[in-house]
Amino acid sequence: MQVMVTFRHTKPTEGLRQHAIDKIERLNKFVRRPIEAHVILSVDKRRHVAEVLVKGNHLNITAKEETGDLYSAIDLAVSKLERQAKKHAGKVKQHKGANSTAANAPAPEVKLPTVMRARRVAVRAMQVDDAVAELDASKAEFFFFENTANGALSMMYRRDDGKYGLIEPEVA
């Protein structure tokens, strides 16, 4: 993005120039193509005026603010521009979304998730009370064990409220 800053009837300061450039660059979130911006900062007695002109591909927006401070004038003008850029982006998205060729294209292949890490866990036969004691003694969030009451593989886990949960398989 190309940003030009013009000072009228005031000394050009690097702080004001950088503030204006930083604020204008926030518009990149809403505009996809490269844009040009021209910021005109002027002072006339107590009137501090910030005028911002933004030109891009199919986009011409302007904002002008007058306050008692150039920094706040820049902030208010850029907030106006953001609202206009959001509105423009919404119109473009709505317009292209209805008749987009991407909507008529075949659906992309669905990739299955890949297993990033696998590990083996030793499973011991024990009762539920013993599993709670084992989980309580460790810093782990869950614990697998073979439930001696029903012979099934079960998982004991620590809940957010400090209590314990038990997951047992059900034959379907």
N, C-alpha and C positions, 0 to 999 in steps of 0.2 A: 504494500500500500504506500502510495506517495502522499505525504502530508506537507503542505506549504503553510507557513504561519506568517501573517503580515501584521505589523504593528503600525498603528496610526496614532499620532499625537502622544506617544509614550515611548519610553526607552525599551528597546528589546532586551529581555532578560532570558537567560537560558532556563531558569526555573519555570517561567510561564510557557515557554516554547515546549519544554519536555512534558509539562502537565497536559497541554493541549494534545500533543502527539500520543501520549499514553491513553488519554480518554478516547480519542478517535479510533485507536487501534482496537478498542473493545467492539467496534462495529463489525469486525471480521467474523464474529460468531454468526451474524445474521446475513451477511452478503458473501456469496460463494466466489464470485469473480473478483479480480483485482479492481480496486477503486482508487480514485483520486479525491483528496479532500483539501479544501482551502479554508483556513481559519483566519478571520480578520478580527483583530483585537484593537479596539479604539477607546480612548479616554477623552471625555469632554467635561471638565469640571468634576462633578460628582457622578456623572453617568459613565459607567464602565459597560461597554457593549461587546459581546462576543457574537460574531456571525459566522456560521459554518455552512459551507456548500460542499456537498458530496456528490460526485459523479461516478457512475459505474455503468456496467452493461445493463441497459434498460432501467436505469435507476438514476433519478436526479432528485435529491431531497435537500432542503435547506432548513435552518433554524436560526433564530435570532433572539438573544436574551439580553436584558439590561438590568444590572444590579449595582450595588455599591462596591463590588469587589470583582476583579477579573476572574479569579479562580472559581468563584461560585457561578459567575455568568457562563464560564466554559462548561461547568458541571451541568447546569440547567439546559444549556443548548444541546449537549450530547445526550442527555436523557430524552429530550424531544426527538432527536435523530434516532435513538434506539427504538422508540415507539413506532416511528414511521418505518424503520427498516424491518421491524417485526411484522408490521402490518403488510408490508410489501412481500416479505418472505412467505407469509401465510397465504397471500393471494396466489403467488407463484406455485406453491405446493399444492393448493387446492385445484388450480387450473391444470397443472401437469399430472396430478394424481388421478384425475378422472379419465383422461384419454392417453395415458402413458403407454408406450409400447412394452414397458416392463410388466404391466399388468397382464398383457396377452402372452408373454413369454412363458415357456415351460418352467415349472417349479424347479429350483435347484436341488441337487441331490442332498439328502440329509446325511450328514456324517455322524457316525456313531461316536460317542465319547470314548476317549482312550483312557486306559488305566495308567495313572502316573506312578503309582507306587503300590506294591503288594507286599504283604508280609504274612508269615505264618504265626499262629498263636497256639500254644499248648493248651489243651482243654482238659481240666480235671473234673472228676465226678465229686459233687458236694451238694449240700442242702442250700436252700435260699439264704438262711441266716449266715452260713459260712461265707457265701458269696458277698453278702453285705459287709461282713467283717474284712474280707480280702480287699474289696473296693475301697473301704474306709481307710485301710492301712496304706494304700497306694495313692499316687497323685493322678492316676488315670481317670478318664471320664466314663469309661465303660469296662466291662469284664465279661468274658465268655466262660461258660462252665456247662457241664453236663448235670442236669437236675436229677438227683437220685430219686425224687418223688415220682417222676414220670419217665425218666430215661431220655428226655429230649434235650437238644442243645438249646441253651437259653442265654440271654444277655441281660446283665444287670447294668444300669447306667445311673449316673448322678444327675439329678434335675437341677434347674436353675434356682429353685427355692430351697435347695439343700437336702431334699428328700431323695429317695431312690425309686427308680422305675424298673420293672421287669418285663422283658419281651420274651414270650414263648411262642414257638411255632405251632400252627394249627394245620392239621392235615386237611387239604382241600379235596 
